């Protein structure tokens, strides 16, 4: 049940299995831990020793038999804090090195759910208003539910604002996203819905392909363009006039449709 979470925190697969087994068993010998965790007895010894080194397990002797028991899971939070403190001590220097070699303009892509989290991290890094065109509420994808809670907390701390132009379907299919992102937001006419979306923030323009309301592809892909000139150009479509109801009504009642060029 907790193996994946424990691995994300930094435990190996066997360590995660053994620690979880110990949580169920309490004080137990190697044989019982091996059976419960489905880890070979020989590997249980190695895993328990590593857990002891990390402060997640302890050993005792009862009637000549060596027994092991888990330490309170609260220790896991302390481990994360220790790692964060260690990172903070060198983070400023690492960021200076990173920025010193970054080009003013570049193009690359993020792949997979972890890549999507990198995109969200870019938003936090830029600390500027994010403009969404053809938004699909795909942040509601179930694979993001734990990370999104952290992201929203950090986003609000940094005062990052959102301005959304949602696809028409979001209003009926995923209205819960509206409470998450907050106002201002608008909805595009139904005939302009597509399987793409464009986000603009800071120096970045990020394009999403193969997305639908509330869901990312199994292997999501985001194309990232870093260009202040390009980003400033896209931002014009989110000016206060464009975001007004009267402007949206007017622009979509004409044959010319600049927003369709953006979405495509």
N, C-alpha and C positions, 0 to 999 in steps of 0.2 A: 504493500500500500504506500509506503513512504520511500521506497528505494530511489525513485527518480528524483525526488526532492533532496534526499541526502546526497546523491551524486552531484546535484547542482551546487550544493554547499561546499563540496570538495572531497567527499569520501569516494573511494574506489567502489566498484560494484560489489566485491566481496565484503568490504567494510560496511557498506550500506545494508547488505543482507544480514550480516552478523549482528550489527547494532539493532536492527529492527527485530530480529529474533530474540535478542536479549531483553528488549522492551516488553515482549510478550511473556518471556520466561521468568524474568527477574534473575535471581542468583541461580546459576546452572553450570554444569560441567561441560567439557568440550563435546562429548558425545551428544548431549541433548541439543546444544547449540548447532551442531553439524546437521542433525536431523531436521530441526526447525528451519534453519536457514537454507538447507539444501546446498551447503558449501562443504567440500571435502574436509575431513577432520584435519589433515595436514595444513590446509589453507586457513582453517579456523584459527589455529595457533598464530599464524602470521598476522591475520586480520585483527585478532584481539590485542596483540602486542602493539599494533599501530594505533588502535583505538585508545589504548592506555596512554601512549605517547601524546595523543591529542586531547587527553583529559576526558574521554567519553566512556571509559570503562575502568574497572578496578578488579583486583584479584584478592581472594581470601583463601585460607586453608581451614577446612572443617573436617575434623577426624582424619587428618592426613590426606584429604582429597582437595585438589586445587579447583576452586570455583571462581566464576567470573560474573560480574553484574554490571549493568549499565549505569552511567552517571546521568543525572537529571538532564533532559533535553534542553533545558535553559542554557546549558553549556554551548549549544550550537549557536545561539545568538552572540555569545562572547567570542566565539571563533570568528564570526563574521565581522564583529567590531575590531578585532585584532588585525584582520586582513585589511579592513578599511583604513585603520590608523597607519599601518605599514605603507599602504598605497599613497595616502595623503602626503606622507613625508617626502615622496619623490615625484608626485604628480605634476607639480608646477614645472619642474625641470624637464620632465618628459613631454609636457604640452609645448614648451618652448622649442624643443627639438622637432616635434611634429609639425608645428606651424612654420618653422624655418625652411622646410623643404616642400611645402604645399604650393602648387601652381595656382595662379589666379583663375584659370579656367581649365576644366577637365570633364571627362565623361567616363562613367563606370556603372556597374549595376550591383544590387544586393540580391541574394538568392536565399530562399527558405525563410522559416519563421525567425531564425536568429538574425538573418539579414534584415528582416522587417523591423526587428528591435533596434538594429543599427540606424535605420531610417528615423525611428522615434527618438533615438539618442541625438541625432543631428538637430532635430527640432529643439531639444533642450539645450544643446550647445549654442545654437544661433540666438536664442532668447528674443526672437522677434515674432510679430504677428504672422500666423499661418493662414494662407488663402487656399481654399479648396474648390476645385471646379469638377463637377460630376461626382461629388462625394457619394460613397456607397454604404457608409456605416460599417465597413469591414473591420473596424476596430473591435467589433463585437464577436469576432471569430473566437471560438471557445479556446483556442490554443494561446490566446493573448490575455485571458482573464486575470491571471496572477500579475503579469508584468504591467498591464494597463493601470492597475490600482497604484502601483509605484509611479508610473509615468504621470498620471493625473495629479498626484500629490506634488511631484516636482514641478510640473507645468504651472500649477497655481502659485507655488512659492515664487517662481521666477516671473510671474505676471504675464505669461504668454497668452495672447488673445487669439481666438479662432474666428474666421469669417467663412461660412459654408454656403456653397451653391450645391444643394443635394439633387440627386436624381429623383424623379417624380415618385418612383416606387418606394423610396425610403419612408415617405410619409405614412403609408399604410402597413408596410411589411416590418419596419424596424423603428417605430416611433420612440423607443426607449433611448436611442442615441441622442435625441434632442435634449433630454435632461442631463446627459453626460457632458456634451460639448457646450451647451448653453447658447444664448443668443449673441450676435445676430446670425440668422440663417435664412436662406430662401430655397425654393424648389424650382428646378428647371421644368419646362413643359414636357409631357410624356413622350412626345415624338423625338426628343433630343437625348433620351437615355441611351447609354452605350456600355460596352464592357471595358471601358477605360476610365481613368481619372487622373487629374493633375493637381499636385500640391506645390505651392510656392512659399518659400520662407527664406529670409536672409539672402544669401547668394545662390540658393538652390532651387531647381525646378525638378520635381520627382514625378515620373510618369508610371502609372500602374496599368498592367495589361492582364485581362482575364480575371476581373473581379465582379462580384455581384452583391446585392444588398446583404450586409451582415456576414459575408464569407469571403475568405481568400482562397485562391487555388491551393491544391495540396502542396505544391512547391511554388510559393509566390515569388514573383520577380518584379523588381523595381529598377527602372532606369533613372540614374541620377546625373543631372547636368549641373555643374557648378559654373555659374557665370552671372556676375552682378548685372551686366547689361541685359541679358535674357530675362532674369528674374524681375528686374524693374519693368520690362516690357509687359510681362504677364500680369504684374500687379495692377496695371492700369485698368484691367477688366474688373477689378474689385474696388474701384473708386467709389466714394459715397453715392455719386449719381447712378452708377451701374447697379448698386445694391438697392436702389429705391424701387418700389413696386411699379411706379409709372414708367421708369426706364425699361425694366424687364418686360413689361407688357408691350411697350412700343417696339422694342428690338425684335421680339418674337412674332410680331404681327407683320413684319416686313419680309421680303424675299431674301434680302441679304442677311447673313447670319454669322458674324465674326466669332461668336462663341462656339459654333460648330467646328470651326477651324481649330480652336484650342483643344476641344475635347477629342477630336480625331488625332 
